[in-house]
Amino acid sequence: MGQRPVDSGGSGTNPRSGRQETEEERADRQWGDLLQELRVAQTGVQILFGFLLAVVFQPRFADLSTVDRNIYVVTVMLGSATAAALIGPVSYHRLLTGRRMKPQTVTWASRLTKLGLGLLFCTMCSTLLLILRVALHNVAALWLVGGMALWFLVCWFVFPLWAIARDNGRRSDDGRRSTGGGEAPDAADPGPRP
């Protein structure tokens, strides 16, 4: 995000994607991609948040211990913060539409989305803790939530970071092979001199 095309005429190949597009075209494409991602996350957050809001009106809520009520309050606050972060990009886009700030909008919307995913992770773990404490009434709830938290981290963060690391390793291997030596080419080196 935010990289300028190669030539000064405003169009060129994006070194990261290999696409021939202007900065505005790239921002439009990235915005469309981000909207698709947000649709998935927002639906889940809205369902989860609706469930959380309904819990307090259930007859058994009065029977919850003080600890469970505190977990519930924290969970509802996390759910609210998650909804705000994942719906925020829509408001950001709407307020900046027509101001020729699409690249900046995509950057900030992406940051809000990442924050929202982190908050969603916390909300999911807190929700699981509340439900499993009520269902099991023992320490097994903590172990189960810990296991699921680890699984969320692996699926949401470890796998993507692993893919990035593998891609970076592949690119550096390709660079070493293309130069015929053991070192990757220096980006600042202009190449052979006449």
N, C-alpha and C positions, 0 to 999 in steps of 0.2 A: 504494500500500500504506500502511496505517496511518492513512488519513484517516477521520475519524469522520463518521457520517451527519449530515444537516443539522439535523434537529429533536432536541430533548433527550429525546424518548421512546425513543430507541434505534433508530428506523427512519427512513428518509428516502431521498432520492435521492443517490447518490454523484455528486459533481460531475464526476468523471473518466469514469465509465462510463455515467451516465444511468440506472443501475439502482436500483430500490427494494429495498434490502437493509440488514440490520443489519450491524454490524461483524463479528459471528460468521459470518453468512451469507456475507459477502464473503470472510472468511478461508477458509471451507470451499470456496468456488468457486475462490479463488486456489490453495489447496492441491491441488485436483484438477487444475488447469491445470499446476501445477508438476510433479506426478507424471507427467503425460503427457510433458512435456519431458524429465524425468529418465530415463524409460524409453528414449527414443531415445539419449540421450547415454551412459547406462550400458551399453547393449548394445555400442555401438562401443568403449567403453573396455575392456570385459571381453575382447572379441575381440582388440584390439590388445595388451593386457597379456599375454594368453595366448600370443600370437605372440612377444612379446619374451622371455618366460620360457623358451620353447622354443629360442630361438636359441643360447643358451649350450651346449646339448647337441648341437648339430650338429657334424659332423666338421670343417667348414671354419672353425669359430670359432677354433681354434688358430692358423690362418693369418692372422688379423687383425693389423693393425699396432697399435702402442701407442695411436696417435691414435684408431683405430676402436674399440678396446676401451674407451677413455675415453668416447667418444661413446655407446657401448652402455651403460655404467654410468650416465651422466647420463640417458639415455633411460629406463632401467628405473626410476630414482629419480623422474623426472618422471611416468612412468606410474603408479607407486605413489601419488604425491601426488594425481594426477588421480582415481584410483579412490577414495581417501579422501575427497576433497572432494565427489565426485558421489554417493557412497553415504552420506556424512555426514547429509544431510537425513532419510534414513530412520531412522537411529539417533536423531537429534534429536527427530523426531516420536514415535517409539516411547517414548522416555524421558519425554516431556512429555505424552503422551496422558492425558486425564482430569484435568489440572491447570488447565483453563480458560485455557490460554495459546496458543490457536490463532493469533491475530494475530501474536504474537511469534515463534511457530514458523515461520510463513510468511515473516516478514521475515528471520530468520536462515537459513532454508533457501534463500531466494532469494539471499542473499549468498554462501553456500557454493556454490551452483550457478554464479554468475557467476565466482567464483574457480576452480571446476572447469573452466569453459569456457576461461578464460585458460591454465590448466595444460594442458588438452587441446590448445590451439593450440601450446604449446611442445613437448609430447610428439609431436604429428604432425610438426612441423618437424624435430625431432631424429631421429625414426624415418626420415623421408625422407632426411635427410642421411646417416645410416648406410647405408641401402640403396643410395642413388645413388653414394656413395663406393666401395662394394664393387663395384657394377655397372659404373661408368664409369671409375674410376681416374684422373679428371682434374678440372680446375677447373669443368667444365660442371655438376658436381653442385651446387656452390654457387649457380650462376645458376638452375638449375632449382628448387632449394629456395627461393631468394629469390622467384622468380615464384609458386610455390605459396603461400608465406607471405603474399604480397600478396593473392592470391586468397582465402585463408582470411579475412584481415582485412576484405576488401571484403564477402564473403558474411556473415560473422558479426557484424561491428561497423559497418562503414560504411553498408550498406543500412538497418539498423534506425535508426541515428542520423540518417540522411538523412530517413527517414520521419517521425521525431519532429520534425525541423526543419521539414519541409513542413507537418505538422499544426499546429505552433505558429504558423507564418506564416499559415496559413489561418484559425486562430482569431483572430489579431490583426487580420487583414483583416475578418473578420466583425464583430469588436468595433468597428472604426472605422466600418463601414457602419451598424451599429445605432445608433451615437451621432450619425451624420450629420456627423461632423467628421473631421479627420485624425488624431486621437489616440484610442488605445484607452481605454476607460472605466477609471477608477481604482477598484480593488477596495475601497479604504477610503472612497470617497465614498458617502454614504448615498443620493444621488440628489437630485432637485429638492426644494427647501424650499417649504412652503406659503406 
